[in-house]
């Protein structure tokens, strides 16, 4: 019996960056359907029905991230209603509303520290799964211990993983490596820190 082929990344979703089995399963379904799950027609199914929709504005949605980063206390997103892939696609009205939502979150959850982040452009290069811009509001867990991993926001193409591995082999340990401080010469044996 022939097995149907697994869905592949599309122009709307990038499967290779899924962080969990559950996320990958959902993203494969989305890829197979050929939809953008962050566009208004699909927000009810992917956020409202799952209890993730916090607020709908005139230009955007405020939602809980269905796949929050590890070691976060709060992880929400502001998603523009208009499909946007590049910063140039965003209008001023969305940005003003988005920052109103972000300021509201900071006060509502009495956040003493956190981060906002947004990837743009080609997901293959940025580490994103969705090819629809969205702003992350990320607050680390208050009970995180030194043994726990820090909150990680992926922002790279897969190439950077190779650079970290090469740097780790050079130093004998992999700690924090700034990939901008590594010079790659044709032959991996001549990889060295920049002077």
N, C-alpha and C positions, 0 to 999 in steps of 0.2 A: 504494500500500500504506500502510495506517495504521500509524503508529509508536505503540507503547504509551506512555502518559504517564509522565514521570519521577516517581519517588516523591517525596512531600512530607514535610516534618517531621511527626512524630506526637507523641502524648503521651509517648513514650519516647525520642525522638531529635530533635535539632534540627540539620538539615543545614546551615543557613546559617553555622554556626560551624566547619565543617570547615576545617582548615588546609592540607591537602595533597590532591592528586588521588586518591592511594591511600586516604586516610581518607574522602574523599567517596564513593568507589566502595563501600567497605565499609559506610559508613553508609546509603547508598541501599539496599543489600541488606538491611540490618537493618530499615530503615523499611518496605520492601516486605513483609518477613516479619512485621512487627508485634510484634517481641519486644524485650525489654530485655536487651541483651547482657551486662549486669553482674549479672543475677540468676543464682542457682546453677544452674539448668537449662542455661544457655548459657555458663557459665565454661569448661567443657571445650573447646568449639569455639573460643571467641574468645581464650582464654589458654593453656590446657594444651596443646592441639595445636600452637600456634604457639611454644611454648617460653617463654611469658611468665609462667607461674605459678611463683612463687618458693616460696610456702608457703600452706597452708590452715590456718586456725585454727578454733576452735569457732564464732566469730561473724563472721569476715571472711576475705578473701583478700588476700594480698600479691602484686602482679603488677608486671611491667615494663610501662610505658606503651607500647603498640604504635605510638604516634605521638608520640615524645618532642619536647619543645620544642627549637627550634633553639639551638645552643650550650650544650647540657647534657651533662655527663659521666654523670650518673645521673638517671633520671626514673622513679620507681616510684609505685604507687598502692596504697592500702588501700581495699578495697571491702567494705561491709557485706553479709553474706549476705541479711539482711532488706531487701527493697526499701524505700528511704528517699529522700524527695524534699526534706524539710524537716528542720531540726535537731531539731524535736520528735519526729521519727520514729526518732531514734537512741536506743539504750539505753546504760546505763552499761557493761554488759559489752562492747559493741562498742568504746566509747571507750577503755576500759582496754586491751583487746587491741590496738587500733590504735596506741596510744602505745607499747606494748611492741614492736610491729613497727617503728615509727619509730626508737625508741632502738636497736634491734638493727641497723637499716640504718646509722645514724650510726657505730656501732662497727665493723661488718663492713666498711664501705667507707672507714674512717678519714677521715670527712668533717670538714674544718676549717671549713666554712661552707656553708650552703644555706638552703632555705626549705621550709615546709610551707604548703599552701593548700587551701581547700575552698570551692566555690561551693554555694549552697543555693537552693531555690525554682525559679522559672520560668527555664529556660535562655535564653529569648528576652531576658531582662533581665540575665543573668549572664555570657553568653559561652560557656556550656557546650554540649557536643554531646549528652551523656547526661543523661537526667532520672532519675538514680540517684546519690545522693551518693557521693563518694569523696574521699579525702584524697591530695593530691599531695605527694610527697617529691622536691624538685628541687635538684640540685647543678649549678652552672655548670661549664663546661669549664675545666680548669686552664690550658689553652693559649689562652684567648680573648685577642685583641689589641684595642687601642683602636679599630681599624677595624671590628671585628665588632659586630653588634648585641648589646645585652644580652639576657638571657633575658627573654621577655615572657610574662606570664600574663594572658590576657584576662579582664577583669572589668568588663563593661559591656554595655549594649544598644547597638545601632547608632547611636543618637542622639549618643553621645559623639564618634563620628568626625566628625560634622558640627560639633560644638562646636570640636574641635581645628582643623578646616579654617577655620572662621570666625576663630578666634584667630590662626591663621597668617596670614590675609589682613590682619588688623589690624596685626600686628607686622612683617610682611614676611618672617618665617621661622617654620618650625614646629620648635620645640625641645620642651622639657618644658613641658606646659601642664597645670595642675591645673584640671580642669573645674569644681571647686567655687569657683574664683576668677573665673569668667566669669558675667556676668549677661546673660541673653537677654531682650530686650524684643521685643514683637510684630514689629517691623520689623528684619530682619537688619542694615540700615544703621546701626542705633543700638546694636549689640552693643558692649559695652565692658567693660574690667576692672572688677571691683567695687572700690569705694574702701575 
